[in-house]
Amino acid sequence: MTFVSFWRHGSNTVLLLGALALVVLFATHVLAFAPASVLALVIGALVFFISEYTTHRFLLHAAPQKNAFVLRLQHRLHYDHHVDPARLDLLFLPLWFALPVAALTLAIYFAVTRDWSTSGALLLGSVLGLVWYEWVHYVAHIPYVPKTPFGRWMKKYHLWHHFKNERLWFGVTNPSMDVAWRTYARVDDVERSGTTRVLFPK
């Protein structure tokens, strides 16, 4: 039921269908899949996992903007998720945000590589990374116990961000960027923040 419910929310089904469409394009040789494509796929996933941290920390936790439209975006994309972490409709990226970001990502990849096949492999890696991120994030917020020790630890790790201190533990799928950017700490060494739910009190 947990797995089925995941596909009923947000843009997850569309993202997976997009990834499958790219696989079909490679399988039917519309896009050329070479040994270098495997490397491109891995690089695309790594780009996503780096952006997972940087987007979360520097964009989603940015200070409230004066522009009313931008402020509404900030609330929908992240602020309100901290207010009510259990609300699944606030958990996933909305389709109206995910699709333009995917298109922009493809445009950037093509601008760099000037090759549609390489760009497609890069995008496939990034989209699969995003689907994995959405799954790990979903599992962190529902009454479900992950099957692996690492999965159980990452669930606790993300909940520290929500309920212990919102200025630490920005990684959702892994802690590597937190370690690199020094936003990782032993949970017992951290004081509880009073702004984990309302990020920027008035």
N, C-alpha and C positions, 0 to 999 in steps of 0.2 A: 504493500500500500504506500509506503514511504516513497519508493521509486516512482510509482505511478503518479503520485501527487506532485512530484517535482516537475513533471512535464505539463501539468495543468496551470502553471503559474509563469508569469513574466514572459520573457522572450526565449525561453529555453528550447522549446520545440522548433522555433524558427531558426535559431542558431544551429541546432543539430542538423536540420534539413539543409541549411546552407553548407555545413561541413560535408554532408553526404553528397550534395551537388558538386562540390569541388572534387570529391573522390571519384564521382562518375566522370567528370571531365578528364581526369587523369586516366581512368580505366579505359575510356573510349578514345584516348590519344588526341582529344581536342587540345589538351594541354600535355606537354611532353614531360614525362617523369623519368629523370635520370638519377644516378647515384648522388649527384649534388643536391637533388630535390629533398633527400632525406635530411641533409645538413640544413637546408633552408627551412624545412618544417620544424626542426629543433630550434633554430634561431628564432623563428616566429613565436614559438612557445616561450622562449626565454625573454623575448621582447615583451610579451604579455605579462609574464611574472614580475618583470621589473616595473612595468607600468601599473600593475596591481598595487604595488606599494606607493609609488610616487603619486598616482591619482588619488588614492585613499588619503594619504597624508597631506599633500599640498593643495589639492583641489577640493575634495569632499569635506575636508576639515578647515577650509579657508574661512576667514572671518566673514560675517554677513555683509553682503553688498547693499548699497543704497538703492540700486535699480530694482524696482518691484518685480519685474519679470525674472531677473537673475536670482533674486531672493527666493521666489517660488521654486525655481529649479533647485536651489540649494536644499530647500526643505524636502522636496520630493525625492531628490537623489540620495540624500543622506541624513540631514538633520532629524527628520521625522522617524527615520529608522532607529536612531538612538533613543528617541522619546518612547517608542514602543517596539522593541526588538522582536517581539513575537508576532507582529503583523506581517503575514506573508506577502501581502500586496505591496509592502514597502521594502521587501527583502531583495527582490530581483531587479535588474536593470529593466526599465520599460523599453518596449520595442521602438518607440519614437526616438529614443536616445541611442540604443544599441546599433540600429541599422545605419544611421549617419556616421557613427564612429567607425563601424566596419568599412564603410565606403571610403572614408577619409584614410583609414589605415591602408587599404588597398592602393589608393592613389599615392600615398607616401612610398609604399613598397615599389610601385611601378616607377615613380620618379627616380628612385635610387638605382633600381636594377635595369630598367628599360627592357624588361622581359616578362611577358605575361605568365609563363610557366613558373618561373622563379617566384614571381609575385603571388601566384596562386598557392604555391607551397608554403610561402611565408604566412599568408593569410590563413591557410588551413591550420597551421601550427598555433597561430594566435587565437583563432576561434575555438579550437579544441581546448586551449588553455583557459579561455573564458568559460566554456561549459563546465570544465573541471572546477574552476573557481566558484561558479554558481552552486554546484553540487556541494562542495565543502562548506560554503557559507550557509546553505540551506540546512545541512546536517547539524551545524553548530547551533541553530536556533530552534530545533524541534526536539521533542523527547525521543531521541534515537541514540543508541550507543554504537559508535563506529566499531567495525570488526577488528581493526588493527591497533596496536599500542600507539603508533604515530598518529593515527586518526583520532583516537581518544584524547591524546595530548593536544593536538591542534584545535579540537573543539574547546577544551579548557582555555587554551591560549587566546582564542578569539573572544571568549566570554570575559576574560580578564580585561580586554579592551573595552568591553561594554559596561562592565560592572565594577571594575577596580580603578582603572585610570585610562581615559580616552587619549592621552598623549603618548601612550606606549602601545607596543604590540599591534602595529598596523598590518602586518602580514596576515593573510587569511589562509593561504594554502601552504605556506612555509615561513620559517622565521629568518631566512638568510638575509633579507634586506634590512630587517630590524637590527640584526647583529652588525651589519655593515654601517648603518646610519646611527647606531647607538641609541636606538629606541627599544632595545630589548633590556629587560631587567628581571631579576629573580622576583617572583610575585610577593614573597615574604618580605622583601626589602622596600616595597612600594606602599606609600600611604594611599588610602582610598580617596579618590577625587570626588568633589561635590558636584561636578558638572558632567558626569558620564551620560546622563539622560538628556539634559538641556545643555547643549554644547556651548552656547553663548547666551547666558541669561541677560535679560534686559536690565 
